Amino acid sequence: MAISFTRKRKKEYLYIEENTINNVPDDEVADLLCPTDNEERIVRLMQAIDLLNTEEKTLITLFYYEEKKIEEIGVVLDLTEANVKVKLHRTRKKIYVLMNKV
């Protein structure tokens, strides 16, 4: 029954063009992810995070919510420190794009 349930459940995949993510200015991303009391922005941020894939959600959770260091995240996800930094950077930009679409 569990296998049948899993097969029937359709996953939605989110696709954002690489050019869209690469064209996002770094300073705008940093401003968007700064702590805030703005309820609307917090809701949009949570909605955007929900749209991320599992690895991206894990990165964001470990880095921002659990305040883990890059080295620790690398050990947990079996990635190099450089790879963690790159994936985190791309995920931040992806969140920015998603927040502006939501």
Backbone hydrogen bonds, N-H to C=O, Kabsch-Sander energy under -0.5 kcal/mol:
donor,donor_aa,acceptor,acceptor_aa,energy
5,F,1,M,-2.6
6,T,2,A,-2.4
7,R,3,I,-2.3
8,K,4,S,-2.2
9,R,5,F,-1.8
10,K,8,K,-0.5
13,Y,11,K,-0.5
15,Y,13,Y,-0.5
16,I,14,L,-0.5
21,I,17,E,-1.5
22,N,18,E,-2.6
23,N,19,N,-1.6
24,V,21,I,-1.2
29,V,25,P,-1.5
30,A,26,D,-2.3
31,D,27,D,-2.0
32,L,28,E,-2.0
33,L,29,V,-1.8
34,C,31,D,-0.9
39,E,37,D,-0.7
42,I,38,N,-2.0
43,V,39,E,-2.5
44,R,40,E,-2.4
45,L,41,R,-2.3
46,M,42,I,-2.4
47,Q,43,V,-2.3
48,A,44,R,-2.3
49,I,45,L,-2.4
50,D,46,M,-2.0
51,L,47,Q,-0.8
51,L,48,A,-0.7
52,L,49,I,-1.3
57,K,53,N,-2.5
58,T,54,T,-2.4
59,L,55,E,-2.4
60,I,56,E,-2.4
61,T,57,K,-2.8
62,L,58,T,-2.9
63,F,59,L,-2.5
64,Y,60,I,-2.7
65,Y,60,I,-0.9
65,Y,61,T,-0.8
66,E,61,T,-2.6
68,K,62,L,-3.1
73,I,69,K,-2.3
74,G,70,I,-2.3
75,V,71,E,-1.8
76,V,72,E,-2.4
77,L,73,I,-2.8
78,D,74,G,-0.9
79,L,74,G,-2.3
84,V,80,T,-2.2
85,K,81,E,-2.3
86,V,82,A,-2.3
87,K,83,N,-2.7
88,L,84,V,-2.6
89,H,85,K,-2.4
90,R,86,V,-2.6
91,T,87,K,-2.4
92,R,88,L,-2.2
93,K,89,H,-1.8
94,K,90,R,-2.3
95,I,91,T,-2.4
96,Y,92,R,-2.1
97,V,93,K,-2.3
98,L,94,K,-2.7
99,M,95,I,-2.9
100,N,96,Y,-1.6
101,K,97,V,-0.8
101,K,98,L,-0.7
102,V,98,L,-2.3
